[in-house]
Amino acid sequence: MEADGFSMSDTRAPILENDIPDIMAKWPKREEGAKSFRVTREELAAYNDELTPGRYRKHEVEKQDHGHLPS
């Protein structure tokens, strides 16, 4: 979740960005989305149940072709 419908300032003013409705809609079927993913119990155990998302998120690298440099 990146946004909960409120600013990160001290006033916590309402803002348009709000990921909670999307999370609530996906939760019953445990659907994955652009900002969500599932982790198996085995994957959690491999890292002593640490809940740091970066350990489990699949990173996809796109190959870039920049052409050949002139000789």
Chimera marker file (.cmm) of the C-alpha trace (Angstrom):
<marker_set name="trace">
<marker id="1" x="0.000" y="0.000" z="0.000" r="1" g="1" b="0" radius="0.5"/>
<marker id="2" x="1.343" y="3.372" z="-0.967" r="1" g="1" b="0" radius="0.5"/>
<marker id="3" x="-1.586" y="5.631" z="-0.077" r="1" g="1" b="0" radius="0.5"/>
<marker id="4" x="-4.351" y="5.388" z="2.524" r="1" g="1" b="0" radius="0.5"/>
<marker id="5" x="-6.400" y="8.386" z="1.418" r="1" g="1" b="0" radius="0.5"/>
<marker id="6" x="-4.566" y="10.855" z="3.644" r="1" g="1" b="0" radius="0.5"/>
<marker id="7" x="-1.447" y="12.974" z="3.238" r="1" g="1" b="0" radius="0.5"/>
<marker id="8" x="1.737" y="12.062" z="5.073" r="1" g="1" b="0" radius="0.5"/>
<marker id="9" x="1.908" y="15.527" z="6.665" r="1" g="1" b="0" radius="0.5"/>
<marker id="10" x="1.143" y="16.224" z="10.331" r="1" g="1" b="0" radius="0.5"/>
<marker id="11" x="-2.393" y="17.291" z="9.391" r="1" g="1" b="0" radius="0.5"/>
<marker id="12" x="-3.184" y="13.975" z="7.584" r="1" g="1" b="0" radius="0.5"/>
<marker id="13" x="-5.421" y="15.865" z="5.177" r="1" g="1" b="0" radius="0.5"/>
<marker id="14" x="-7.615" y="13.787" z="2.836" r="1" g="1" b="0" radius="0.5"/>
<marker id="15" x="-6.124" y="13.145" z="-0.641" r="1" g="1" b="0" radius="0.5"/>
<marker id="16" x="-7.417" y="11.389" z="-3.760" r="1" g="1" b="0" radius="0.5"/>
<marker id="17" x="-4.864" y="8.562" z="-3.755" r="1" g="1" b="0" radius="0.5"/>
<marker id="18" x="-6.195" y="5.620" z="-1.764" r="1" g="1" b="0" radius="0.5"/>
<marker id="19" x="-5.135" y="1.983" z="-2.249" r="1" g="1" b="0" radius="0.5"/>
<marker id="20" x="-7.462" y="0.581" z="0.438" r="1" g="1" b="0" radius="0.5"/>
<marker id="21" x="-10.513" y="-0.008" z="-1.821" r="1" g="1" b="0" radius="0.5"/>
<marker id="22" x="-8.345" y="-2.009" z="-4.249" r="1" g="1" b="0" radius="0.5"/>
<marker id="23" x="-6.859" y="-4.042" z="-1.392" r="1" g="1" b="0" radius="0.5"/>
<marker id="24" x="-10.291" y="-4.797" z="0.046" r="1" g="1" b="0" radius="0.5"/>
<marker id="25" x="-11.614" y="-5.873" z="-3.370" r="1" g="1" b="0" radius="0.5"/>
<marker id="26" x="-8.681" y="-8.250" z="-3.975" r="1" g="1" b="0" radius="0.5"/>
<marker id="27" x="-8.500" y="-9.719" z="-0.467" r="1" g="1" b="0" radius="0.5"/>
<marker id="28" x="-11.379" y="-12.281" z="-0.615" r="1" g="1" b="0" radius="0.5"/>
<marker id="29" x="-9.753" y="-14.195" z="-3.501" r="1" g="1" b="0" radius="0.5"/>
<marker id="30" x="-6.194" y="-13.210" z="-2.528" r="1" g="1" b="0" radius="0.5"/>
<marker id="31" x="-5.702" y="-11.725" z="-5.988" r="1" g="1" b="0" radius="0.5"/>
<marker id="32" x="-2.375" y="-10.247" z="-6.962" r="1" g="1" b="0" radius="0.5"/>
<marker id="33" x="-2.073" y="-6.811" z="-8.522" r="1" g="1" b="0" radius="0.5"/>
<marker id="34" x="0.422" y="-4.113" z="-9.435" r="1" g="1" b="0" radius="0.5"/>
<marker id="35" x="0.975" y="-3.359" z="-5.746" r="1" g="1" b="0" radius="0.5"/>
<marker id="36" x="0.353" y="-6.789" z="-4.230" r="1" g="1" b="0" radius="0.5"/>
<marker id="37" x="1.824" y="-10.283" z="-4.337" r="1" g="1" b="0" radius="0.5"/>
<marker id="38" x="1.595" y="-13.548" z="-2.420" r="1" g="1" b="0" radius="0.5"/>
<marker id="39" x="4.334" y="-15.322" z="-0.487" r="1" g="1" b="0" radius="0.5"/>
<marker id="40" x="4.330" y="-18.963" z="0.534" r="1" g="1" b="0" radius="0.5"/>
<marker id="41" x="4.849" y="-20.121" z="4.103" r="1" g="1" b="0" radius="0.5"/>
<marker id="42" x="8.112" y="-21.715" z="3.001" r="1" g="1" b="0" radius="0.5"/>
<marker id="43" x="9.393" y="-18.412" z="1.593" r="1" g="1" b="0" radius="0.5"/>
<marker id="44" x="8.585" y="-16.649" z="4.874" r="1" g="1" b="0" radius="0.5"/>
<marker id="45" x="10.290" y="-19.365" z="6.902" r="1" g="1" b="0" radius="0.5"/>
<marker id="46" x="13.439" y="-19.095" z="4.761" r="1" g="1" b="0" radius="0.5"/>
<marker id="47" x="13.857" y="-15.529" z="6.046" r="1" g="1" b="0" radius="0.5"/>
<marker id="48" x="12.790" y="-16.243" z="9.643" r="1" g="1" b="0" radius="0.5"/>
<marker id="49" x="9.302" y="-14.822" z="8.995" r="1" g="1" b="0" radius="0.5"/>
<marker id="50" x="10.677" y="-11.358" z="8.256" r="1" g="1" b="0" radius="0.5"/>
<marker id="51" x="7.970" y="-9.232" z="6.610" r="1" g="1" b="0" radius="0.5"/>
<marker id="52" x="10.221" y="-7.009" z="4.494" r="1" g="1" b="0" radius="0.5"/>
<marker id="53" x="8.539" y="-6.875" z="1.047" r="1" g="1" b="0" radius="0.5"/>
<marker id="54" x="11.795" y="-6.412" z="-0.852" r="1" g="1" b="0" radius="0.5"/>
<marker id="55" x="12.924" y="-9.905" z="0.159" r="1" g="1" b="0" radius="0.5"/>
<marker id="56" x="9.977" y="-11.570" z="-1.555" r="1" g="1" b="0" radius="0.5"/>
<marker id="57" x="8.938" y="-9.303" z="-4.424" r="1" g="1" b="0" radius="0.5"/>
<marker id="58" x="9.842" y="-10.724" z="-7.811" r="1" g="1" b="0" radius="0.5"/>
<marker id="59" x="12.068" y="-8.295" z="-9.683" r="1" g="1" b="0" radius="0.5"/>
<marker id="60" x="11.884" y="-8.455" z="-13.438" r="1" g="1" b="0" radius="0.5"/>
<marker id="61" x="14.702" y="-6.955" z="-15.439" r="1" g="1" b="0" radius="0.5"/>
<marker id="62" x="14.016" y="-5.793" z="-18.965" r="1" g="1" b="0" radius="0.5"/>
<marker id="63" x="16.824" y="-6.270" z="-21.425" r="1" g="1" b="0" radius="0.5"/>
<marker id="64" x="17.713" y="-3.031" z="-23.196" r="1" g="1" b="0" radius="0.5"/>
<marker id="65" x="19.310" y="-2.981" z="-26.645" r="1" g="1" b="0" radius="0.5"/>
<marker id="66" x="21.324" y="0.196" z="-26.989" r="1" g="1" b="0" radius="0.5"/>
<marker id="67" x="22.841" y="-0.762" z="-30.313" r="1" g="1" b="0" radius="0.5"/>
<marker id="68" x="26.515" y="-1.215" z="-30.953" r="1" g="1" b="0" radius="0.5"/>
<marker id="69" x="29.097" y="1.379" z="-30.176" r="1" g="1" b="0" radius="0.5"/>
<marker id="70" x="31.056" y="2.555" z="-33.229" r="1" g="1" b="0" radius="0.5"/>
<marker id="71" x="34.533" y="0.992" z="-33.552" r="1" g="1" b="0" radius="0.5"/>
<link id1="1" id2="2" r="1" g="1" b="0" radius="0.2"/>
<link id1="2" id2="3" r="1" g="1" b="0" radius="0.2"/>
<link id1="3" id2="4" r="1" g="1" b="0" radius="0.2"/>
<link id1="4" id2="5" r="1" g="1" b="0" radius="0.2"/>
<link id1="5" id2="6" r="1" g="1" b="0" radius="0.2"/>
<link id1="6" id2="7" r="1" g="1" b="0" radius="0.2"/>
<link id1="7" id2="8" r="1" g="1" b="0" radius="0.2"/>
<link id1="8" id2="9" r="1" g="1" b="0" radius="0.2"/>
<link id1="9" id2="10" r="1" g="1" b="0" radius="0.2"/>
<link id1="10" id2="11" r="1" g="1" b="0" radius="0.2"/>
<link id1="11" id2="12" r="1" g="1" b="0" radius="0.2"/>
<link id1="12" id2="13" r="1" g="1" b="0" radius="0.2"/>
<link id1="13" id2="14" r="1" g="1" b="0" radius="0.2"/>
<link id1="14" id2="15" r="1" g="1" b="0" radius="0.2"/>
<link id1="15" id2="16" r="1" g="1" b="0" radius="0.2"/>
<link id1="16" id2="17" r="1" g="1" b="0" radius="0.2"/>
<link id1="17" id2="18" r="1" g="1" b="0" radius="0.2"/>
<link id1="18" id2="19" r="1" g="1" b="0" radius="0.2"/>
<link id1="19" id2="20" r="1" g="1" b="0" radius="0.2"/>
<link id1="20" id2="21" r="1" g="1" b="0" radius="0.2"/>
<link id1="21" id2="22" r="1" g="1" b="0" radius="0.2"/>
<link id1="22" id2="23" r="1" g="1" b="0" radius="0.2"/>
<link id1="23" id2="24" r="1" g="1" b="0" radius="0.2"/>
<link id1="24" id2="25" r="1" g="1" b="0" radius="0.2"/>
<link id1="25" id2="26" r="1" g="1" b="0" radius="0.2"/>
<link id1="26" id2="27" r="1" g="1" b="0" radius="0.2"/>
<link id1="27" id2="28" r="1" g="1" b="0" radius="0.2"/>
<link id1="28" id2="29" r="1" g="1" b="0" radius="0.2"/>
<link id1="29" id2="30" r="1" g="1" b="0" radius="0.2"/>
<link id1="30" id2="31" r="1" g="1" b="0" radius="0.2"/>
<link id1="31" id2="32" r="1" g="1" b="0" radius="0.2"/>
<link id1="32" id2="33" r="1" g="1" b="0" radius="0.2"/>
<link id1="33" id2="34" r="1" g="1" b="0" radius="0.2"/>
<link id1="34" id2="35" r="1" g="1" b="0" radius="0.2"/>
<link id1="35" id2="36" r="1" g="1" b="0" radius="0.2"/>
<link id1="36" id2="37" r="1" g="1" b="0" radius="0.2"/>
<link id1="37" id2="38" r="1" g="1" b="0" radius="0.2"/>
<link id1="38" id2="39" r="1" g="1" b="0" radius="0.2"/>
<link id1="39" id2="40" r="1" g="1" b="0" radius="0.2"/>
<link id1="40" id2="41" r="1" g="1" b="0" radius="0.2"/>
<link id1="41" id2="42" r="1" g="1" b="0" radius="0.2"/>
<link id1="42" id2="43" r="1" g="1" b="0" radius="0.2"/>
<link id1="43" id2="44" r="1" g="1" b="0" radius="0.2"/>
<link id1="44" id2="45" r="1" g="1" b="0" radius="0.2"/>
<link id1="45" id2="46" r="1" g="1" b="0" radius="0.2"/>
<link id1="46" id2="47" r="1" g="1" b="0" radius="0.2"/>
<link id1="47" id2="48" r="1" g="1" b="0" radius="0.2"/>
<link id1="48" id2="49" r="1" g="1" b="0" radius="0.2"/>
<link id1="49" id2="50" r="1" g="1" b="0" radius="0.2"/>
<link id1="50" id2="51" r="1" g="1" b="0" radius="0.2"/>
<link id1="51" id2="52" r="1" g="1" b="0" radius="0.2"/>
<link id1="52" id2="53" r="1" g="1" b="0" radius="0.2"/>
<link id1="53" id2="54" r="1" g="1" b="0" radius="0.2"/>
<link id1="54" id2="55" r="1" g="1" b="0" radius="0.2"/>
<link id1="55" id2="56" r="1" g="1" b="0" radius="0.2"/>
<link id1="56" id2="57" r="1" g="1" b="0" radius="0.2"/>
<link id1="57" id2="58" r="1" g="1" b="0" radius="0.2"/>
<link id1="58" id2="59" r="1" g="1" b="0" radius="0.2"/>
<link id1="59" id2="60" r="1" g="1" b="0" radius="0.2"/>
<link id1="60" id2="61" r="1" g="1" b="0" radius="0.2"/>
<link id1="61" id2="62" r="1" g="1" b="0" radius="0.2"/>
<link id1="62" id2="63" r="1" g="1" b="0" radius="0.2"/>
<link id1="63" id2="64" r="1" g="1" b="0" radius="0.2"/>
<link id1="64" id2="65" r="1" g="1" b="0" radius="0.2"/>
<link id1="65" id2="66" r="1" g="1" b="0" radius="0.2"/>
<link id1="66" id2="67" r="1" g="1" b="0" radius="0.2"/>
<link id1="67" id2="68" r="1" g="1" b="0" radius="0.2"/>
<link id1="68" id2="69" r="1" g="1" b="0" radius="0.2"/>
<link id1="69" id2="70" r="1" g="1" b="0" radius="0.2"/>
<link id1="70" id2="71" r="1" g="1" b="0" radius="0.2"/>
</marker_set>
